[in-house]
Structure formats: C-alpha cells, structure tokens
C-alpha cells in the first residue's frame, strides 16, 4: 500500500520482516512421590510451557481494516447525497472521517505461558483427604492493541474543583500520520503473573454423604493484555490509558480474586437427595476513571484521575448458596421419574456485578476536574433468587 502521508513511514510499520515464530518449544514434565509405605501421603508437582494461538479476529481485522478496503461514507436524504430512485451515484461521496487502520508489529510472536504446581496430598482415614497446593502461572508475549498515531506527550497543569493543583501528561491534538485517525498496532508486549495457594478437603461418597471444599488465597497481576480490542469505539475500554507507554497499566488483573471459598456436598436421606454449592469470595478490582478524555488520545473510556493506577479500587464481595432437593420415583422396572426443586442464590443476597467507577469529569477548556457523586455505588447485580422445578424420566 502506498503511504498517503509522509509521517506514516516514521511510525515503522514495515511488516515485511514479521517474525515467523517457528521456534515454539513447549516442554512439560510432572512427578509424583509417595512419602510413606502406606501411600497415605503423596507429593505431586509439574511444570509446562504452553503457547496460545493468535485468534482470527486479529488477523482478519488487520487484513480488512487497512485504510483502503474499509472506508466510511455517509448518505443522508435530509442533508443531501442520497439519489432519488432510479438515479444512481455519479461518484462515491466524500469520506466523512479519517480511516483507522490495524497492523501487526514486526516482532509479534505467539503468546506463551509458563505453568507450575506443587501439591501435598494426605489421606485421613478411609474416606477423607486433605490437599495443600500451590499453582503459579507466568504469561509472556501476551497480545494487546495500541494506538501509535499519537504525538509526544506534554505536561498539562490543571485543578481539581476546590482549588487543588495537579499536573498530568496529555497528547497533542495533531496526529503524526495526518491522513489517518488511529493506527492500532497488535503487539505481543504484555505479560502477567499469578500465584495461588489452596487448601482442599474432600470426603468421598460413603454412607450417603460426600463433601468437597477448598479455600484459595491468590494474586494476579498484569498490564491489561487483550486480544479482542479490534473495533474502534466499542472496544476502547480494553486499551491503555497512555497507548505509547502501556506498561503503566501494570496492576491487579481484572480477574484477581484474593480470597475464594467453595464448598459442595450431597446428602441422601429418607429417599431424598439434598445437594448444595456455596461460594464466598472477595471483591473484584475496578479502575477509577475520569471522563472528558484528559489524555486527548480520542479514547474517553480509559482515562484515570492524575496519579491513580489501574484497578486500585476493590468492589464488593460475592456470596451465593445454590440448593437442590430431588427424589427418584420408580415407575416400572427400569423406568424412573426424577423430580427436582432447585434454588439459585437461595438466600437472595444482592451480589453487585458493576459499580459507578467515575470519580471526575475533565473540562479541557477550563482544565478543571469536577467530582462525580456516587463513586463506588452499585449499578447492576447478578441474578437474584431463582427457583426452578424440573422432572426427568430415565429408562
């Protein structure tokens, strides 16, 4: 493709030397060792390297959103431009905005994770067992999308309503490649790390009763990798606040759950079967945002107040009890009827899925951050109590 703007060459978009990534070596191994002759205490562990695939949504977007195949036109009967049938357009209408393009970085490689684990299992009596375990995951070369058609950052002085002076970095309005809007590059520079320790208690099914329970203490950190940011506008929330310095996004992962407890059980009594799954976990992290595009990159969904990192606010916790009561009724020989009554979130606890995470609105003209009321208040919930009756015939 011929560059329509001389500044495009300065962005180093030559992908003719893309790394073909033919050296994907993925070894893995595991071990198990019995610590005593009775075999009641066992140590297990393992390590492996695992490569991910580049999804078709990324490669397809890079092929189609190249600035030539996809253009945006507007035909409007009110403002003109739409011909009356059977007339046809004599020429294409003017492009109503600069095209956005997507390209792969020349050093792009497949995402890779290193995974390792270590467990100690101990049998307690005939039916009980306890496990102490640890799991680690290190992600490297993870995919992300960045807008690189941005100028050098400038320091801007502003105030927070009430008089507090602040300063932050802001992009100039002019884009280096003026013929384009965003130039979104798919690179493999993101990474992540997860550490999790757990305790698991199990009673196998006997005497009409079984139970499985586990508690996990974990921490996950990353710099916001995402391989699905392929639509300008729709996917803006998946981008970095400062696309040219994306490592500033390093913080708690979106799925970082520090504490999680799960217990499930089944009890058969007097012809009935009672089962449950109960979940308790600490809150998910949220990013505090500021409206008005303080960074001036054209993305209004990722800006944060000055000096506030990503995912620094912890939302409310989650707790849910699901119950099922069932009974088998024999009908004829091998024909049986199973009746079930199920209650999801049986205690009808409000579990909040999203909260108001906007703290300020920024006015670029006055350079003032105005506080937004209600920071941290819930805006949506997961399902309330749901009751369900079901019947099943087996034969």
N, C-alpha and C positions, 0 to 999 in steps of 0.2 A: 504494500500500500504506500502511495506517495504521501509524504508528510505535508499537510496543508499549512503548517505553522513551523517556522524555523526553530522555535523553542522546544518543539517536540523531541528533536534529536538530543537536546541536553538532558532529557529525562531518562536516557539509557534504556530504551525499550526494545533493544535488539534481542530478539528471542531465537535467533538462528543457531545459537550455541547452547540451547537448553540442555541441561544435564539429563541424559537418558536414564540415569539411575538404574544401572544394570548390576550393581554390587550389593543387592539386598540379601545379606547373610543373616539368618534368623535361627540361631541355635537355642536349644532349651534342654533342661535336664531336671530330674527330680529324684528324691530319695526318701526312703522310709527305714527307720531303725528301731528295733524292739529293745527297750531298755532292761526288761526283766524276762526271766524264763517263762513266766505265766502269760506274757503277752498283754498284760493289762495297761502298760504304759508304752506309748509309741511316739516317736519323733518323726515328723514329716516336713519336707521343705522342697523348694524348687525355684528355678529361675528360667525366664524365657524372654526372647525378643520377638516382637510381633509388629509387622508392617500393616499399615492401613492402605486403602485404595483412595485415589483421587476420584471423587464422585462425578458422574456425568453432568450434573448440574453446573459444575465449574467449567469443565472443558466445553460443554455446549454453549455456555454464556460467552466464553472467550471467542468462540467461532462466530456467534451471531451478533454480539454487541461490539462490533469492531469499528463503528463510526461510519460505515458505508452501507452495510446490509440493512441496518436499522436506523431510520430517521423518524422524526416526529413532525407530523403535519396537522394542521387544524383546518377543517372545513365547517363553516358555520353559516346557516341560512340567514341569520339575523344580521351579522356583520359583513356578509358577502363572502364569495369564494365558492359557494355551492351552486353548480349549474342546474338549470331547470330541465327536467326530462323532456325530450330525449337528447338534449345537448350534453356534450362531454367536456372534460377539462382540456383546454388547449395546451396547458403546460402544468407541471407539478407546482403546487403552491409553495410559498416560501417556508423554509424550515422555521418553526416558531421558537426553537431554543437550540443551544449548542448541544451536540451529541455527547453522551457519556460513553466511554469505552472501557472494556475489561481486557487485561492481558496477564499472562503468566510471567513471573520473574524468571530471568535466565538461569538462576541457580536453584530453581524449585526442585524439591525431591519429595518422595513419599513420606507420610508421617510414620513415626516409629515410637513404640512404647517398650520399655523395659519393665518386667513384672517379676516380683519375687515374693516368697511367702515362707513362713516358718510356723509350725503348729506342734503343740504337745497335747496328745490325747490320753486321757486316763479313764479306765473303766472302774465304776463304783458298783460293786455287787453284780447281780446278773443283768439288771435292766437299765442301769443308769450309766451315764458317761459325761465327762466334762472336758472341754477343749479350751486351751489358751492359744491364741493365734495372733499373727501379725501379717499384714499384707502391704506391700509397697508398689507403687506404680510411678514410673518416670516417663513422661511424654516429651519427645523432641521432634523438631521439624514439623510441628503442627500447622495446619493451614489457617490462613486468615486473609482478610481483604483490607487493603489500604488505599486511600486516595492520595496519589503522589503529585497531582497537579496543583500544588499549593506553594506559595512563596515563602520566603524566610520569615520566621516568627518575630514579632515585635512586642515590646513590653508596653502594656497599657495601664495607666493609673485610673482607678475608679473608686467609688464609695459604696458602702452598704447603707441603706436608708437608716438614718440616725447619726451618720457622720463618720463611721469608721472607714479609714482609708485602706485600700487594698490594691495590689497590682497583680497582673496575670499576663500570660502570653496570648497573642492574637495574630491570626494570619491576615495579610493584606488582601484587599478585595480583588486585585488583579491576579489572574491565573497565568503561570509561565507559558503554557500552551494555550493561547487565547482562542483558538478555533474549537476547543473542547471545553466541556464542563468538567466533570470528574474523569480522571484516568485512574480506574480502580485496578490495582495490581494484586494478583494472587501470589502470595509468598509463603514460605514454609519456615518462618522465623519465630513462631510462637512455641511455648513449652508449658509443661505442667508437672506437678508432683503431688502424690497422695501418700499419706501414711495412716494406717488404721490398725488399731489393736482391738481384739474382741475376746469375749468370754461366752462360751456356748454351753448350755446344759440341756441334755437330752434324756428322756425316758422312753424307751421303745415300747411298742404296744404290748401290754400284758394286763390280765385281769380287767379287761375292758377300758383301759386308760392309757393315753400317751400324752407326752408334752415335749415341746421344743421351744427353747427360749435363747435369746442372745442379746448381748449388750455390746455396742461398738463405740469406741472413742476414736475419732478420726479428724484429719485436717487435710484440706485440698487447696492448693494454691496454683494459680495460672495467670497468664496475661491475656485472657479473653480470646482464645482460639475459636474460630468458627468457619466451617466450610460451606455455609449456606447463605452468606451475605452476597447475593447476586442480583438484587433488584434495588435500584436507587430509590430512596424514599421508604419503601416498605421494610427493607432490612437495615435501615440506618441505625437502629438501636444495637446492632451487633458490631458496630465499628468502634475504633478507638477515639477517645476524646481529641487527641492530637495525632492524626494519622502518620505524620512524619517522625514521631517519636513514640511508637506504640508500646514500648516496654514500660512506660509509665502506668500502663493498665495492670501491672502485676499486683495481685491481691487475692483475697479469698475467691475461690471458684464459685460460680453460680450454684453449683450443686453441693457446696460444702455444708455438711450437716455434722456438727461437732459431737452430739450425743444422739444415739438411737437405740431404742429397746423394743424388741418384738417378741411376743410370746404367742404360741398357738398350741391348741390342745383339743383332745377328743375324749369324750366320756360316754360309754354305753351303760345305760341303767334302765331297768324295767321295760325293756322293749323300745326305748327311745335312744336317740343318739344326739348328744349336745356337743357342738364344736364352736371354737372361737378363734379369732385372730385379733390381737390387740397391738397397737403401735403407739409408741411415745417417742417424740424426737424434738430436738431444739430447733430454733428458727433458722430459716434460710437468710443469707445476706442479701441486702439491697444496696443499690448505688443511689446516693443523693444527687439530684440533678438540678440544673439551673436553666430556665427557659430563656429564649431570646437569642441563642447562638452567640454566646460571648467569644468563642474561639474564631468565629467568622469563617468556618470551613464549609458552610452550606448545609450542615447536618445539625438539626436542632434537638436531637434526641440523646446525645451523649455528653453534653456539656455539664460540668460539675462546678460547684462554687470554688473559688480560689483556695488552694491548699487542701482540698478534700480528695482523698483517694477513692478508688473503685471498691465497691462492696464493703463499705465501712459501717453500714447500719444493719443490725440484725433484726429481722422481723419476728413475729410471734411464733410460738412453737405449735406443734401438731400433736393431737391425741385422738385416737379413734378406736372403738370397740365394735367388731363385727361378730354377730352371733348367728348360729343356725341350729334349729331343732328339727329333727327328721324322724320318721318312723316307717319301717318296712311292714307291709301288709301282704301276706301270701294270698294269692287268688286261686291258682290251680296249678298243681305240680310245680313247674319251673317258672310260672307266671307270677310276677310280684309287682306290687304297686308301692312306690316310694313317695311319701308326702313330705314336703319341706316348707318350713317357715323361716325366712331369713330377715335379719335386721342389720343394715349397714349404717355405721355411725349410730349405734343403738342408743347412746346417751344424748344424741342430738347436740353435741358440742359444736359451737361455731369455730371452724378452722379457717383462718383467713389466708387466701391464696395471693392476694396483692394488697399493697398499701400505697398511700399517697407518698411518693418519694421526691416530690418537687419542693425545694426549700426557697428558691429565689426566682424572680423574673428579672432579666437584664435588659436595660434600655441603652442601646448603642449610642443614641444621641446625647443623653444626659450622663451616660456612664454611671448609672446607679443600679445596684442590686436591691430589688424590693422584696421583702419576705413574703412567702406564701403561707397562708394559715392552714393548719391541719396536718403538718408533717407527721408521718407515721400512722395516721388514722387508716383503718381498713377500707378498702374499696370493693373487694369481692371475696367470696368464700368458696370453699369446696362444698361438696354435697351435704345437705342436712340429713336427718334420719330418713332412710328409705326402707320400707317394708315390702317384702316380696313373698308371694305364695307360689309354690311350684309343685308339680306332680310328674312322676316319671314311671313308665312301665318297663320292666326288664323281663326278658324271656330267653 
